[in-house]
Amino acid sequence: MSRMGVFICWCGANIAETVDCEEVARYARDLPGVYIAQSYKYMCSDPGQRIITDAIQEHQLTSVVVASCSPRMHEPTFRKTAATVGLNPYMLEMANIREHCSWVHTDRRDATEKAKDLVRLLVEKVKRNQPLYEIEMPVTQRVMVIGAGIAGIQAALDVAAAGHEVVLVERKPSIGGFMSMLDETFPTLDCSQCILTPRMVEIMQNDKITLRSNAEVEQVNGYVGNFGVKIRQKARSVDLDKCTGCGDCWNNCMAQNRIHEPEREPECSVASPEIAAKVDAIAAKYADEPGGMVVGALQDIQEEFNYLRQDALTYLSRRISVPLSRLFAVARFYGAFSLTPRGRHIIRVCLGTACHLRGGGSIADTISRELGIGDGETTPDEMFTLERVNCLGACALAPLVTIDGRYHGKMTIAKMIHLIEQCQESGDTVAV
């Protein structure tokens, strides 16, 4: 037989100001299965919790309903309270009469009637509850980190420092990731190798870390704490115990240095004399600055052609003896570079917190609707490119839009449409 207790919390004035808590308690006493019902100012306080535990013990209650605030806030509190006196914690339910009643209604009678309905529903629900018990499962104290870039390396070192075994998996023959390709790091311009190399050495020296480079994860089974992972280790044909990293095997590898019949280069990668002359001038600027050549040259090429042309990149690769793959890797790593044509007018819409709260999203949607393009896209006539950015650093002007680098603050939808029309009519950058 069900012996249920219902406890109504006033939550100070949060609930009691709008809901008649005593009336709800009187109503609950007449519900089938309810043995005791009472209210208290602060049911989550020590005296309030003691009211619940005393009632459970004195009246041998089999289930409890607490009508108070959100279960997200205090359900763990009340369930732990019930468990201290032997009641299964899952035989306790909460009715949210604060967020669902007192905070959304102004009429006291309506709020009270709704609170009664919520209590009645939770009373019927808890009647059908079954005691649940937490189970314990053995957990393997071992961690796998996939990817040995700087983030994966640091994660593996941190986990190992906490005393757990780590398996670090990297699909490439060497660890380090993109950071190993950079000369300097933003924003301090520190030497990337000075930061990365000591951590790479730590990985090899740490007894708790097992490195699986030139390997890929093929299958993951199981669940949290008990995963089973299948790793495919690619063949190296190198004795790692004898390897010194000199690179001679790579330079003399027959598979790597097989002679192929030269393939005809696609026409799009053959630079015209005009483009070659411009790239030569850009490369000459950095002849004495090899460290900053790649990024600086790419910035100048984008400024010259409005995007990174493939034929210009191919010619630059030969001109400065840098693999084309590295140029593309740098171009994709930095969001400021574009490998596709951009419009004559670059519209950037700020969606930072201030701009978002003042309608920045609606302005961006208006531009997309008017021009028929999405984020990062360019109109077919190559007049406009739309970019949604996280912050433009001028929150006082929110909502903010820039057109070709010029700021347009306190933007409205009508003003934005007018600026677009102005650009279309003149073809030039509009004035601030």
C-alpha positions in Angstrom: 0.0 0.0 0.0 1.3 3.4 -1.0 2.1 5.8 1.9 3.1 9.0 0.3 4.3 12.3 1.7 3.8 15.7 -0.1 5.9 18.7 1.0 5.2 22.2 -0.4 8.1 24.7 -0.3 7.3 28.5 -0.1 10.8 29.3 -1.5 10.5 32.4 0.6 8.3 34.8 -1.4 9.3 33.3 -4.8 6.5 30.8 -4.6 4.3 31.9 -1.6 3.8 35.4 -3.1 1.8 34.0 -6.0 0.8 30.5 -4.9 -1.3 29.7 -1.8 1.0 27.0 -0.4 -1.2 26.1 2.5 -4.2 25.6 0.1 -2.0 23.3 -2.1 -1.0 21.3 1.0 -4.7 20.9 2.1 -5.6 19.8 -1.4 -2.8 17.2 -1.5 -3.9 15.6 1.8 -7.1 14.4 0.1 -5.4 12.8 -2.9 -5.4 9.0 -2.9 -2.3 7.4 -1.5 -1.1 10.6 0.3 -0.6 10.0 4.0 0.9 13.4 5.0 1.1 16.8 3.4 2.6 20.0 4.8 4.3 23.2 3.7 7.4 25.1 4.9 9.2 28.3 4.0 12.5 26.8 2.9 12.2 23.1 2.3 15.7 22.9 1.0 17.2 24.2 4.3 18.4 22.0 7.1 15.1 22.4 9.1 13.1 21.7 5.9 15.1 18.6 5.0 14.7 17.4 8.6 10.9 17.7 8.3 11.1 15.3 5.3 13.4 12.8 7.0 11.3 12.8 10.2 8.1 12.3 8.3 9.6 9.4 6.3 10.7 7.6 9.5 7.7 8.4 11.7 5.0 7.5 9.1 7.1 4.9 7.2 6.5 6.7 3.9 7.1 4.7 0.7 7.4 7.7 -1.6 7.7 11.5 -1.5 6.7 14.4 -3.7 8.4 17.8 -3.1 6.7 20.8 -4.8 9.2 23.6 -5.0 11.7 24.9 -7.6 13.3 23.3 -10.7 14.4 19.7 -10.3 17.6 20.7 -12.0 18.5 22.8 -8.9 17.4 20.7 -5.9 16.4 17.2 -7.0 19.8 15.7 -6.1 19.5 17.5 -2.7 16.2 16.0 -1.8 17.0 12.5 -3.1 20.2 12.4 -1.0 18.0 13.5 2.0 15.6 10.7 1.4 18.4 8.2 1.0 19.9 9.1 4.4 16.9 7.5 6.2 16.6 4.5 3.9 14.1 5.6 1.3 15.1 4.7 -2.3 16.1 8.1 -3.8 14.2 7.3 -7.0 10.9 7.1 -5.1 11.1 10.9 -4.7 9.8 13.3 -7.4 9.7 17.0 -7.7 6.8 19.3 -8.9 8.1 22.6 -10.3 5.7 25.1 -9.0 8.1 28.0 -9.0 9.1 28.3 -12.7 5.8 26.8 -13.9 3.5 28.6 -11.6 4.6 31.6 -9.5 7.1 33.0 -12.0 4.8 32.9 -15.0 1.5 33.8 -13.5 0.2 37.0 -11.8 -3.2 35.8 -10.8 -2.9 34.1 -7.4 -5.9 31.9 -7.9 -4.8 30.6 -11.3 -1.3 29.9 -10.1 -2.6 28.0 -7.1 -4.9 25.9 -9.2 -2.1 25.1 -11.6 0.1 24.1 -8.6 -2.6 21.7 -7.5 -2.7 20.1 -10.9 1.1 19.7 -11.0 1.1 18.1 -7.5 -1.7 15.7 -8.5 0.2 14.6 -11.6 3.4 14.0 -9.7 1.6 12.0 -7.1 0.2 9.7 -9.7 3.6 9.5 -11.4 5.5 8.5 -8.2 2.9 5.7 -7.5 4.2 4.0 -10.6 7.9 4.5 -9.8 10.1 1.4 -9.1 13.1 1.5 -6.8 16.3 1.8 -8.8 19.8 1.0 -7.7 23.1 2.3 -8.9 25.4 -0.3 -10.4 29.2 -0.3 -10.4 31.2 -1.3 -13.5 34.9 -1.9 -13.7 36.6 1.0 -15.5 39.9 0.6 -17.3 42.2 3.4 -16.1 43.7 4.0 -19.5 43.1 6.8 -22.0 43.5 7.0 -25.8 44.3 10.3 -27.4 43.7 10.5 -31.2 45.9 13.0 -33.0 49.4 14.0 -32.0 49.4 17.7 -32.8 50.2 20.1 -30.1 46.8 19.7 -28.5 47.0 15.9 -28.5 50.5 16.0 -27.2 49.6 18.3 -24.3 46.5 16.3 -23.5 48.6 13.1 -23.4 51.1 14.7 -21.1 48.4 16.0 -18.7 46.7 12.7 -18.5 50.0 10.9 -17.8 50.9 13.5 -15.2 47.6 12.5 -13.4 48.9 8.9 -13.2 47.0 7.2 -16.0 48.3 5.2 -18.9 47.9 6.9 -22.3 48.0 5.5 -25.9 48.7 8.4 -28.3 47.7 7.6 -31.9 48.9 9.6 -34.9 48.2 8.7 -38.5 51.3 10.4 -39.9 54.8 9.0 -39.4 55.9 11.9 -37.2 54.1 13.8 -34.4 53.7 17.6 -34.2 50.9 18.4 -36.6 50.5 21.8 -38.2 52.5 23.5 -35.5 55.7 21.8 -36.7 55.3 23.6 -40.1 55.1 27.1 -38.6 58.0 29.4 -37.8 56.3 31.5 -35.2 53.2 31.3 -33.0 50.5 34.0 -32.6 50.2 36.3 -30.7 53.6 36.2 -28.9 55.6 35.3 -32.1 57.6 32.7 -30.1 59.5 30.1 -32.0 57.0 27.2 -32.6 59.8 24.6 -32.4 61.0 26.0 -29.1 57.5 25.2 -27.7 56.8 22.0 -29.6 60.2 20.1 -29.5 60.5 19.8 -25.7 57.0 18.3 -25.5 57.7 15.9 -28.3 60.8 14.7 -26.4 58.6 14.3 -23.2 56.2 12.1 -25.1 59.1 9.7 -26.0 60.5 9.7 -22.5 57.3 9.3 -20.5 56.8 5.7 -19.3 53.1 6.1 -19.1 52.7 7.1 -22.8 52.7 4.6 -25.7 53.0 6.3 -29.0 51.5 4.7 -32.1 52.5 6.8 -35.1 51.8 6.0 -38.7 48.7 4.3 -37.4 44.9 4.8 -37.7 41.9 3.9 -35.6 39.7 1.5 -37.5 37.0 0.5 -35.0 35.7 1.5 -31.6 33.4 -0.7 -29.6 32.2 -0.7 -26.0 31.2 2.2 -23.7 32.6 4.8 -21.4 35.3 3.2 -19.2 35.4 0.0 -21.2 36.2 0.8 -24.9 37.8 -1.6 -27.2 39.7 0.0 -30.0 41.2 -1.6 -33.2 44.3 0.2 -34.5 45.8 -0.5 -37.9 49.6 0.0 -37.7 51.0 0.8 -41.2 54.2 -0.8 -42.3 57.4 1.2 -42.0 60.1 -1.1 -43.2 62.3 0.6 -40.7 63.8 -0.7 -37.4 62.7 2.0 -35.0 65.2 0.9 -32.4 68.0 1.7 -34.9 66.4 4.8 -36.4 68.3 8.1 -35.8 66.0 10.3 -37.9 68.7 11.1 -40.4 66.3 10.9 -43.4 68.7 8.8 -45.6 66.1 6.0 -45.9 63.5 8.4 -47.2 65.9 10.0 -49.7 66.9 6.7 -51.1 63.6 4.9 -50.9 62.8 3.3 -54.3 59.1 3.7 -53.8 59.5 7.4 -53.1 61.9 8.1 -55.9 60.4 6.1 -58.7 60.8 7.8 -62.1 57.5 8.7 -63.6 56.7 10.0 -67.0 56.1 13.7 -66.6 52.5 14.6 -66.6 51.2 17.6 -68.5 50.3 20.3 -66.1 46.7 21.4 -66.2 46.2 24.8 -67.9 44.8 26.4 -64.8 48.2 25.8 -63.0 50.3 27.4 -65.8 50.9 31.1 -64.9 50.6 33.7 -67.6 53.6 36.1 -68.1 51.6 38.9 -66.3 50.8 36.7 -63.3 54.4 35.4 -63.2 55.8 38.9 -63.2 53.6 39.9 -60.3 54.5 36.8 -58.3 58.2 37.4 -59.0 57.9 40.9 -57.6 56.2 39.6 -54.5 58.8 36.8 -53.9 61.6 39.4 -54.4 60.3 41.4 -51.4 60.9 38.5 -49.0 64.3 37.3 -50.4 66.0 38.4 -47.2 63.2 37.2 -44.9 63.0 33.4 -45.4 61.2 32.9 -42.1 58.2 35.1 -43.0 58.2 34.4 -46.8 55.3 31.9 -47.0 52.7 33.8 -45.0 53.8 37.2 -46.3 53.9 36.1 -49.9 50.4 34.6 -49.6 49.1 37.8 -48.1 50.5 39.9 -50.9 49.1 37.5 -53.6 45.6 37.6 -52.0 45.8 41.4 -51.9 46.9 41.5 -55.6 44.4 39.1 -57.0 41.7 39.3 -54.3 42.1 35.6 -53.6 44.8 32.9 -53.8 44.8 31.8 -57.5 46.0 28.3 -58.1 48.3 29.2 -61.0 49.9 31.9 -58.9 50.4 29.4 -56.0 51.9 26.9 -58.4 54.3 29.4 -59.8 55.2 30.7 -56.3 55.9 27.1 -55.2 58.5 26.7 -57.9 59.8 30.2 -57.5 60.7 29.9 -53.8 61.2 26.0 -53.7 58.4 25.4 -51.2 56.1 22.4 -51.8 52.7 23.3 -53.1 51.1 21.2 -50.4 52.6 23.4 -47.7 51.3 26.6 -49.4 47.8 25.0 -49.4 48.2 23.9 -45.8 49.0 27.4 -44.6 46.2 28.9 -46.8 43.7 26.5 -45.2 45.0 27.0 -41.7 44.4 30.8 -41.6 40.8 31.9 -42.0 41.9 35.2 -43.6 43.0 33.4 -46.8 40.6 32.5 -49.5 41.2 29.9 -52.3 38.1 30.9 -54.2 37.3 34.2 -55.9 35.9 36.9 -53.7 33.6 39.8 -54.6 34.8 43.3 -55.2 32.9 44.3 -52.0 33.5 42.2 -48.9 30.6 42.6 -46.4 31.4 41.4 -42.9 28.6 41.2 -40.3 29.7 41.1 -36.7 27.9 38.4 -34.6 29.6 39.1 -31.3 27.6 39.2 -28.1 26.7 42.9 -28.3 25.9 42.8 -32.1 23.9 39.6 -31.7 21.7 41.0 -29.0 21.0 44.1 -31.1 19.9 42.2 -34.2 23.2 41.3 -36.0 21.8 37.9 -37.0 18.7 39.5 -38.6 21.0 41.9 -40.6 23.1 38.9 -41.8 19.9 37.1 -42.8 18.7 40.2 -44.7 22.0 40.4 -46.7 21.7 36.6 -47.5 18.2 37.1 -48.7 18.9 40.2 -50.8 22.0 38.8 -52.5 21.1 35.1 -52.5 24.3 34.0 -50.9 25.3 32.4 -47.6 28.2 32.8 -45.3 31.5 32.7 -47.2 29.8 32.7 -50.6 30.2 35.2 -53.5 27.5 36.4 -55.8 27.7 35.1 -59.4 28.7 38.5 -60.7 31.6 38.5 -58.2 30.4 41.9 -56.8 29.7 40.8 -53.1 31.1 38.3 -50.7 29.4 37.8 -47.3 31.3 36.9 -44.2 29.9 36.4 -40.7 32.6 37.1 -38.1 32.7 36.6 -34.3 33.8 40.1 -33.4 35.0 43.2 -35.1 36.1 44.9 -31.9 33.7 47.9 -31.8 30.9 46.8 -29.5 29.8 50.5 -28.9 28.7 50.6 -32.6 26.6 47.4 -32.4 25.1 46.1 -34.6 28.2 46.6 -36.8 28.8 45.8 -40.5 32.0 46.6 -42.5 32.0 47.0 -46.2 35.5 46.8 -47.7 37.0 47.5 -44.3 34.9 50.6 -43.6 32.8 50.5 -40.4 29.0 51.1 -40.5 27.7 51.1 -37.0 24.2 51.2 -35.5 23.1 49.2 -38.5 19.4 48.6 -39.3 17.8 46.4 -42.0 16.6 49.4 -44.0 20.0 51.0 -43.9 21.7 47.8 -44.9 19.5 47.4 -47.9 20.2 51.0 -48.9 24.0 50.4 -48.7 23.7 47.3 -50.9 21.7 49.3 -53.5 24.3 52.1 -53.3 27.1 49.6 -54.0 25.2 48.0 -56.9 24.5 51.4 -58.5 28.0 52.9 -58.1 30.2 49.8 -58.2 32.4 51.6 -55.7 32.8 51.4 -51.9 30.2 53.4 -50.1 31.2 56.3 -47.9 31.0 56.0 -44.1 
